[in-house]
Amino acid sequence: MGLSRASTSLVLTLAGASAVSLIFYVFGVMLNHGSDYYYLIWNLFLAWLPLAFAYLLVKYLHSGHLWSSWRGLALTFLWLVFLPNSFYLISDFVHLFDITSANITYNIAMLGSFAFDGLALGFLSLWAVHRQLIDRGHSVRLSWSLVGLVLLIASYAVYLGRYIRLNSWDVFTNFSSVLFSVSDQLFHPSGYPAIIGVTLSFFLLLATIYVVVWRLAGLTNIIEANERRNSR
């Protein structure tokens, strides 16, 4: 099962938004007289991966396979591991003043463009998985609880990436380091004073935005249904 016409249009729109961000970056290189923000391109690429895994998961489930199968669980795991990369782009605002001679206003727009892309990609992939939970008969309470847990994990992962400098690839290439870091934070939380504040702050931000996105998606469905009915 491929993408619907509406889904294809949305993905193309997100691709266009990403292209705008790349244009921002190119002009930023000239304005800042250097490619100091080169990591934004890599981070944007990583932000697309969760959407790709979510698409593969939805396609797999729509083919009649069980979510509990090893492929279904593997795709879900890959989606969950790479999902924080989409939201991580917001934290790149910490680099705003790294270049003292740059045009700060322009850099705000550039970083904002990349952050918006990351949020849109991450929330679209989360929405797709959320819909699968509901479509497969899970209760609204359970579905939202799982979404909340996913956002909490993603928020904690943003902390790991920004403060501990771990990334999604480390889960596969350096799992022992990830396990040691997480367990050390669990048993010695006093040694990581920012962990609670950063995790909860990002969780509150992401959860609030996602609820708005979910409601807007529902409103859009209502509007489209009314338009189809009126056009008959």
PAZAPA-4460 file (N, C-alpha, C; in steps of 0.05 Angstrom, whole numbers, plus 32768, in hexadecimal, padded with zeros to 4 digits):
% residues 232
    n_x    n_y    n_z   ca_x   ca_y   ca_z    c_x    c_y    c_z   seq   type   mol
   8011   7FE8   8000   8000   8000   8000   8011   8019   8000     1      M     A
   800D   802A   7FED   801D   8042   7FEB   8011   8059   7FFA     2      G     A
   801C   8070   7FF7   8012   8088   8004   7FF8   8091   7FF6     3      L     A
   7FE5   809B   8005   7FCD   80A6   7FF9   7FD5   80C1   7FEC     4      S     A
   7FC2   80CC   7FDD   7FC8   80E5   7FCF   7FCD   80FB   7FE3     5      R     A
   7FBD   80FC   7FF9   7FC1   8111   800D   7FDC   810D   801B     6      A     A
   7FE3   80F4   8021   7FFC   80EF   802F   8014   80F6   801D     7      S     A
   8012   80EF   8004   8027   80F6   7FF1   802B   8114   7FEF     8      T     A
   8014   8122   7FEE   8015   8140   7FEC   8023   814B   8005     9      S     A
   801C   8140   801D   8028   814A   8036   8046   8144   8036    10      L     A
   804E   812D   802E   806B   8126   802D   807A   8138   801A    11      V     A
   806E   813D   8003   807B   8150   7FF0   807C   816C   7FFB    12      L     A
   8068   8174   800B   8069   818E   8017   8080   8190   802C    13      T     A
   8083   817A   803B   8099   8179   804E   80B4   8179   8040    14      L     A
   80B5   816C   8029   80CE   816C   801A   80D4   8188   8010    15      A     A
   80BF   8196   8008   80C3   81B2   8000   80CC   81C4   8017    16      G     A
   80C1   81BF   802F   80C9   81CE   8047   80E7   81C8   804D    17      A     A
   80EF   81AF   804A   810B   81A8   804E   811D   81B6   803A    18      S     A
   8113   81B8   8021   8123   81C6   800C   8126   81E3   8014    19      A     A
   8111   81EF   801F   8113   820B   8028   8129   820E   803D    20      V     A
   812A   81FB   8050   813E   81FB   8065   815A   81FA   8059    21      S     A
   815D   81E9   8045   8177   81E6   8038   817F   8200   802A    22      L     A
   816B   820E   801E   8171   8228   8012   8179   823C   8028    23      I     A
   816C   823B   803F   8174   824C   8055   8191   8247   805C    24      F     A
   8198   822D   805C   81B3   8226   8064   81C8   8230   8050    25      Y     A
   81C2   822D   8036   81D4   8237   8021   81DA   8255   8024    26      V     A
   81C4   8264   8027   81C8   8281   802A   81D5   8287   8045    27      F     A
   81D0   8276   8059   81DD   8279   8073   81FB   8276   8071    28      G     A
   8204   8263   8060   8221   825F   805C   822E   8278   8052    29      V     A
   8220   8285   803F   822B   829E   8034   822A   82B5   8048    30      M     A
   8214   82B6   8057   8211   82CC   806A   8224   82C9   8082    31      L     A
   8227   82B0   808B   8238   82AB   80A2   8256   82A6   809A    32      N     A
   825B   82A6   8080   8276   82A3   8076   8282   8288   8080    33      H     A
   8272   8273   8080   827C   8259   8088   8265   8245   808B    34      G     A
   826C   822C   808B   8257   8217   808D   8255   820D   80AA    35      S     A
   8254   821F   80BD   8254   8218   80D9   823B   8208   80E1    36      D     A
   8226   820C   80D2   820D   81FE   80D9   8209   81E5   80C7    37      Y     A
   821F   81D9   80BE   821D   81C2   80AD   820D   81AB   80B9    38      Y     A
   820E   81A8   80D3   8200   8192   80E1   81E2   8193   80DD    39      Y     A
   81D7   81AA   80D6   81BA   81AC   80D3   81B0   819A   80BC    40      L     A
   81C1   8197   80A7   81B9   8186   8090   81B8   8169   8099    41      I     A
   81CC   8160   80A8   81CC   8145   80B2   81B5   8140   80C5    42      W     A
   81B0   8153   80D6   819A   8150   80E9   817F   814F   80DB    43      N     A
   817C   815E   80C5   8163   815E   80B6   8160   8143   80A8    44      L     A
   8176   8138   809E   8174   811D   8092   816B   8108   80A7    45      F     A
   8176   810A   80BF   816E   80F7   80D4   8150   80FB   80DC    46      L     A
   8147   8114   80D9   812B   811A   80E0   8117   810C   80CD    47      A     A
   8120   8106   80B5   810F   80F8   80A2   810D   80DB   80A7    48      W     A
   8120   80CF   80B5   8120   80B2   80B9   8108   80A8   80C8    49      L     A
   80FF   80B5   80DE   80E7   80AB   80EB   80CE   80A9   80D9    50      P     A
   80CB   80BD   80C8   80B4   80BC   80B6   80B7   80A5   80A2    51      L     A
   80CF   809F   8099   80D3   8088   8087   80CC   806E   8095    52      A     A
   80D5   806B   80AE   80D0   8052   80BD   80B2   8050   80C4    53      F     A
   80A5   8067   80CA   8088   8067   80CF   8079   805E   80B6    54      A     A
   8081   8068   809F   8074   8060   8086   8077   8042   8081    55      Y     A
   808F   8038   8085   8094   801B   8081   8083   800B   8095    56      L     A
   8081   8015   80AE   8071   8006   80C2   8053   8006   80BA    57      L     A
   8049   801D   80B2   802D   801E   80AA   8027   800D   8092    58      V     A
   8039   800E   807E   8037   7FFD   8066   8037   7FE0   806E    59      K     A
   8048   7FD8   8080   804B   7FBC   8089   8031   7FB4   8097    60      Y     A
   8026   7FC4   80A9   800E   7FBE   80B7   7FF6   7FBC   80A5    61      L     A
   7FF5   7FCE   8091   7FDE   7FCE   807E   7FDF   7FB6   806C    62      H     A
   7FF6   7FA8   806B   7FF8   7F90   805A   7FED   7F78   8069    63      S     A
   7FE3   7F7C   8081   7FD6   7F66   808F   7FE8   7F59   80A4    64      G     A
   8000   7F64   80A8   8012   7F58   80BC   800C   7F62   80D8    65      H     A
   8014   7F52   80EB   8010   7F59   8107   8025   7F6D   8111    66      L     A
   801D   7F7F   8121   8030   7F92   812D   8043   7F84   813F    67      W     A
   803B   7F6E   814B   804B   7F5F   815E   805F   7F4D   8150    68      S     A
   805F   7F4C   8135   8072   7F3C   8126   808E   7F48   8129    69      S     A
   80A3   7F39   8123   80BE   7F44   8128   80C3   7F5C   8115    70      W     A
   80B9   7F5C   80FD   80BD   7F72   80EB   80AE   7F8B   80F5    71      R     A
   8095   7F87   80FE   8086   7F9D   8109   8094   7FAA   8121    72      G     A
   809E   7F99   8133   80AC   7FA3   814A   80C6   7FB0   8143    73      L     A
   80D4   7FA5   812F   80ED   7FB0   8126   80E9   7FCC   811A    74      A     A
   80D5   7FCF   8109   80CF   7FE9   80FD   80C7   7FFD   8113    75      L     A
   80B7   7FF4   8126   80AF   8006   813C   80C7   800F   814C    76      T     A
   80DA   7FFC   8151   80F2   8003   8160   8103   8017   8151    77      F     A
   8107   8013   8137   8116   8025   8127   8109   8041   8127    78      L     A
   80EF   8042   8124   80E1   805B   8125   80E5   8069   8140    79      W     A
   80E3   805B   8155   80E6   8066   8170   8102   8070   8175    80      L     A
   8116   8061   816B   8132   8068   816F   8139   8082   8161    81      V     A
   812E   8085   8149   8136   809D   8138   8122   80B4   813B    82      F     A
   810B   80B0   8148   80F8   80C6   814B   8104   80DE   8159    83      L     A
   8114   80DB   816E   811F   80F3   817C   812F   8105   816A    84      P     A
   813A   80FB   8154   8149   810C   8142   8138   8122   8136    85      N     A
   811E   811D   8132   810D   8131   8127   810A   8148   813A    86      S     A
   8106   8142   8154   8102   8156   8168   811C   8163   8171    87      F     A
   8132   8156   816C   814C   8160   8175   8153   817A   8167    88      Y     A
   8148   817E   814F   814F   8196   8140   8147   81B0   814F    89      L     A
   8134   81AE   8161   812D   81C6   8171   8144   81CE   8182    90      I     A
   8153   81BB   818D   8169   81C1   819F   8180   81CE   8191    91      S     A
   8180   81CE   8176   8196   81DB   8168   8196   81F9   816B    92      D     A
   8182   8204   8177   8182   8221   817D   8198   8228   8191    93      F     A
   81A3   8215   819F   81B9   821B   81B1   81D1   8226   81A2    94      V     A
   81D2   8220   8188   81E9   8229   8178   81E5   8245   816C    95      H     A
   81CF   8252   8173   81C8   826B   8167   81DE   8280   8169    96      L     A
   81EC   8281   8180   8200   8296   8184   821D   828B   8181    97      F     A
   821F   8274   8174   823A   8268   8170   824A   827A   815D    98      D     A
   823D   8288   814B   824B   8299   8137   8245   82B6   813D    99      I     A
   8257   82C3   814A   8252   82DE   8154   824E   82F2   813E   100      T     A
   825A   82EE   8127   8258   8302   8112   8241   82FD   80FF   101      S     A
   8231   82E9   8105   821B   82E2   80F3   8203   82F4   80F7   102      A     A
   81F1   82F4   80E4   81D8   8302   80E6   81C5   82F1   80F7   103      N     A
   81C1   82F8   8110   81B2   82E8   8123   8195   82E4   811A   104      I     A
   8189   82F9   810F   816D   82F7   8106   816A   82E2   80F0   105      T     A
   817D   82E2   80DD   817C   82CE   80C7   8180   82B2   80D3   106      Y     A
   8193   82AF   80E5   8198   8295   80F0   8180   828A   8100   107      N     A
   8171   829C   810C   8159   8294   811A   8145   8288   8106   108      I     A
   8142   8295   80F0   8130   828B   80DB   813A   8270   80D0   109      A     A
   8154   826E   80CC   815F   8255   80C1   815B   823E   80D5   110      M     A
   8163   8242   80EE   815F   822D   8102   8142   8227   8106   111      L     A
   8131   823C   8105   8114   8237   8107   8109   8226   80F1   112      G     A
   8113   822A   80D9   810B   821A   80C2   8111   81FD   80C6   113      S     A
   812A   81F7   80CE   8132   81DB   80D3   8122   81CF   80EA   114      F     A
   811E   81DF   80FF   810F   81D5   8117   80F3   81CE   810F   115      A     A
   80E6   81DF   80FF   80CB   81DA   80F6   80CA   81C0   80E5   116      F     A
   80DC   81BC   80D3   80DD   81A4   80C3   80DF   818B   80D6   117      D     A
   80F0   818D   80E9   80F4   8176   80FB   80DA   8170   810A   118      G     A
   80CD   8185   8115   80B4   8181   8123   809F   8175   8111   119      L     A
   809C   8180   80F9   8087   8176   80E6   808C   8159   80DF   120      A     A
   80A5   8152   80D9   80AB   8136   80D2   80A7   8123   80EA   121      L     A
   80AF   812B   8101   80AC   811B   8119   808F   8116   8120   122      G     A
   807F   812C   8120   8063   812A   8127   8053   811B   8113   123      F     A
   805A   811D   80F9   804C   810E   80E5   8050   80F0   80E8   124      L     A
   8069   80E9   80EE   806F   80CC   80F3   8061   80C2   810C   125      S     A
   8060   80D3   8121   8052   80CC   813A   8034   80C9   8135   126      L     A
   8029   80DC   8125   800D   80DB   811F   8006   80C1   8110   127      W     A
   8017   80B9   80FD   8012   80A0   80EE   8011   8088   8100   128      A     A
   8024   8086   8113   8024   8070   8126   800D   8071   8139   129      V     A
   8006   8089   8141   7FEF   808D   8153   7FD5   8084   8146   130      H     A
   7FD2   808A   812D   7FBA   8082   811E   7FB9   8063   811C   131      R     A
   7FD0   8057   8119   7FD0   8039   8117   7FC7   802D   8132   132      Q     A
   7FCF   8039   8148   7FC6   802F   8162   7FA8   8030   8164   133      L     A
   7F9C   8047   815C   7F7F   804A   815F   7F71   8038   814B   134      I     A
   7F7B   8037   8132   7F6D   8027   811D   7F6E   8009   8124   135      D     A
   7F80   8001   8135   7F81   7FE5   813C   7F73   7FDE   8156   136      R     A
   7F62   7FF1   815E   7F50   7FEB   8174   7F5A   7FF2   8190   137      G     A
   7F71   7FFE   8192   7F7B   8005   81AC   7F6B   801D   81B7   138      H     A
   7F67   801D   81D1   7F57   8033   81DD   7F64   804E   81DA   139      S     A
   7F54   8063   81DB   7F5F   807E   81D9   7F73   8083   81EF   140      V     A
   7F6C   807A   8207   7F7D   807F   821E   7F98   8071   821B   141      R     A
   7F97   8058   8212   7FB0   8049   820E   7FC1   8056   81F8   142      L     A
   7FB4   805D   81E2   7FC2   8069   81CC   7FD0   8083   81D4   143      S     A
   7FC2   8094   81E2   7FCE   80AD   81EB   7FE4   80A9   8200   144      W     A
   7FE0   8094   8210   7FF5   808E   8224   800F   8085   8217   145      S     A
   800C   8075   8202   8024   806C   81F3   8031   8084   81E4   146      L     A
   8020   8096   81DA   802B   80AE   81CC   803A   80BF   81E1   147      V     A
   802F   80C2   81F8   803C   80D1   820D   8056   80C5   8215   148      G     A
   8057   80AA   8217   8070   809C   821E   8085   80A0   8208   149      L     A
   807C   809F   81EF   808F   80A3   81D9   809B   80BF   81DA   150      V     A
   808A   80D3   81DF   8094   80EF   81E1   80A6   80F3   81F8   151      L     A
   80A1   80E5   820E   80B3   80E7   8226   80CE   80DA   821F   152      L     A
   80CE   80C3   8212   80E7   80B6   8209   80F6   80C8   81F6   153      I     A
   80E8   80D4   81E3   80F4   80E6   81CF   8100   80FE   81DD   154      A     A
   80F3   8109   81F1   80FD   8120   81FF   8116   8119   820F   155      S     A
   8116   8102   821B   812E   80F9   8229   8145   80F5   8215   156      Y     A
   813F   80EA   81FE   8153   80E5   81E9   815F   8100   81DF   157      A     A
   814F   8115   81DE   8159   812F   81D7   816E   8138   81EB   158      V     A
   8169   8133   8205   817C   8139   821A   8196   8129   8215   159      Y     A
   8193   810F   8210   81AB   80FE   820B   81BB   8109   81F4   160      L     A
   81AE   8112   81DF   81BC   811B   81C8   81CA   8136   81CD   161      G     A
   81BC   8148   81DB   81C7   8163   81DF   81DC   8164   81F5   162      R     A
   81D8   8155   820A   81E9   8158   8222   81FE   8141   8224   163      Y     A
   81F6   8129   821C   8207   8112   821E   8215   810C   8204   164      I     A
   820B   8118   81EE   8215   8115   81D3   8213   80F9   81C8   165      R     A
   81FD   80EC   81D0   81F6   80D2   81C4   81E3   80D7   81AD   166      L     A
   81E3   80C4   819A   81D0   80C6   8184   81C3   80AB   817E   167      N     A
   81B0   80AB   816C   81A1   8092   8166   81B3   807C   815D   168      S     A
   81C8   8083   814E   81DA   806E   8143   81E7   805F   8159   169      W     A
   81EC   806C   8170   81FA   805F   8186   81EA   8046   8191   170      D     A
   81D0   8046   818D   81C1   802F   8196   81CA   8016   8187   171      V     A
   81D4   8019   816F   81DD   8002   815F   81FB   7FFF   815F   172      F     A
   820A   8015   8160   8227   8014   815E   8236   8014   8179   173      T     A
   8228   801F   818D   8236   8022   81A7   8221   801F   81BD   174      N     A
   8213   8008   81BD   81FD   8004   81CF   8206   8004   81EC   175      F     A
   821E   7FFA   81F1   8228   7FF9   820D   822B   8014   8219   176      S     A
   8234   8028   8208   8237   8043   8212   821B   804F   8218   177      S     A
   8207   804A   8207   81EC   8054   820D   81E2   8048   8226   178      V     A
   81E5   802D   822A   81DB   8020   8241   81E9   802A   825B   179      L     A
   8203   802F   8259   8211   8039   8270   8208   8055   8277   180      F     A
   8205   8066   8263   81FD   8082   8268   81E1   8083   8274   181      S     A
   81CE   8074   8269   81B3   8075   8274   81B2   806A   8290   182      V     A
   81C0   8053   8295   81BF   8048   82B0   81CD   805A   82C4   183      S     A
   81E2   8067   82BC   81F0   807A   82CE   81DE   8091   82D5   184      D     A
   81CF   809B   82C2   81BC   80B1   82C8   81A5   80A7   82DA   185      Q     A
   819E   808E   82D7   8188   8083   82E7   8191   8080   8305   186      L     A
   81A9   8077   8309   81B3   8072   8324   81C1   808A   8331   187      F     A
   81C9   809D   8320   81D7   80B5   832A   81CB   80CE   831E   188      H     A
   81B1   80D3   8322   81A4   80EA   8314   81AF   8105   831D   189      P     A
   81BB   8106   8335   81C6   811F   833F   81DD   8129   832E   190      S     A
   81EA   8116   8320   8201   811E   830F   81F8   8129   82F4   191      G     A
   81DE   812A   82EF   81D4   8134   82D6   81BD   8148   82DC   192      Y     A
   81C5   8160   82E5   81B1   8173   82EF   819D   817D   82DA   193      P     A
   81A4   817B   82C0   8192   8185   82AB   817E   8170   82A1   194      A     A
   8181   8157   82AA   8172   8142   829D   8154   8145   82A1   195      I     A
   814B   814C   82B9   812E   814E   82BE   8122   8166   82B0   196      I     A
   8130   817D   82B4   8126   8196   82A8   8124   8194   828A   197      G     A
   8139   818A   827D   8139   8189   825F   8124   8175   8255   198      V     A
   8123   815D   8262   8110   8149   8259   80F3   8152   825C   199      T     A
   80EC   815D   8273   80D1   8166   8278   80CA   817E   8267   200      L     A
   80DD   8190   8263   80D7   81A7   8252   80D1   819F   8236   201      S     A
   80E1   818D   822A   80DC   8184   820F   80C3   8174   820E   202      F     A
   80BD   8164   8222   80A5   8154   8222   808C   8166   8222   203      F     A
   808C   817A   8233   8075   818D   8234   8072   819B   8219   204      L     A
   8088   81A4   820D   8087   81B1   81F3   807C   819F   81DE   205      L     A
   8088   8187   81DB   8080   8174   81C6   8064   816A   81CA   206      L     A
   805C   8164   81E2   8041   815B   81E8   802C   8170   81E1   207      A     A
   8032   8188   81E8   801F   819E   81E2   801C   81A2   81C5   208      T     A
   8032   81A2   81B6   8030   81A6   8199   8022   818F   818C   209      I     A
   8027   8176   8195   801B   815F   8188   7FFD   815F   818D   210      Y     A
   7FF4   8166   81A4   7FD7   8167   81A9   7FCA   817B   8196   211      V     A
   7FD7   8192   8192   7FCC   81A5   817E   7FCC   819A   8162   212      V     A
   7FE2   818C   815B   7FE3   817F   8140   7FCD   816B   813D   213      V     A
   7FC9   815B   8151   7FB4   8146   8150   7F98   8152   814C   214      W     A
   7F93   8168   815B   7F79   8175   8159   7F76   8182   813D   215      R     A
   7F8B   818E   8133   7F8A   819A   8118   7F85   8185   8103   216      L     A
   7F92   816D   8106   7F8D   8158   80F3   7F70   814F   80F4   217      A     A
   7F65   814D   810C   7F49   8146   810E   7F36   815A   8102   218      G     A
   7F3D   8174   8106   7F2D   8189   80FA   7F2F   8189   80DC   219      L     A
   7F46   8183   80D2   7F4A   8181   80B5   7F39   816B   80A9   220      T     A
   7F38   8154   80B7   7F27   813E   80AD   7F0A   8146   80AC   221      N     A
   7F01   8155   80C0   7EE5   815D   80C1   7EDF   8170   80A9   222      I     A
   7EF1   8183   80A5   7EEE   8197   808F   7EEE   8188   8074   223      I     A
   7F00   8175   8070   7F01   8167   8057   7EE8   8156   8053   224      E     A
   7EDE   814A   8068   7EC5   813A   8066   7EAE   814C   805E   225      A     A
   7EAC   8164   806A   7E97   8176   8063   7E99   8180   8046   226      N     A
   7EB1   8185   803D   7EB5   818D   8022   7EAD   8178   800E   227      E     A
   7EB3   815F   8014   7EAC   8149   8002   7E8D   8146   8002   228      R     A
   7E80   8149   8019   7E63   8146   801B   7E55   815D   800B   229      R     A
   7E60   8175   800D   7E54   818C   8000   7E58   818C   7FE2   230      N     A
   7E6D   817D   7FD9   7E73   817D   7FBD   7E63   8169   7FAE   231      S     A
   7E54   8158   7FBC   7E43   8144   7FAF   7E2A   8150   7FA3   232      R     A
***
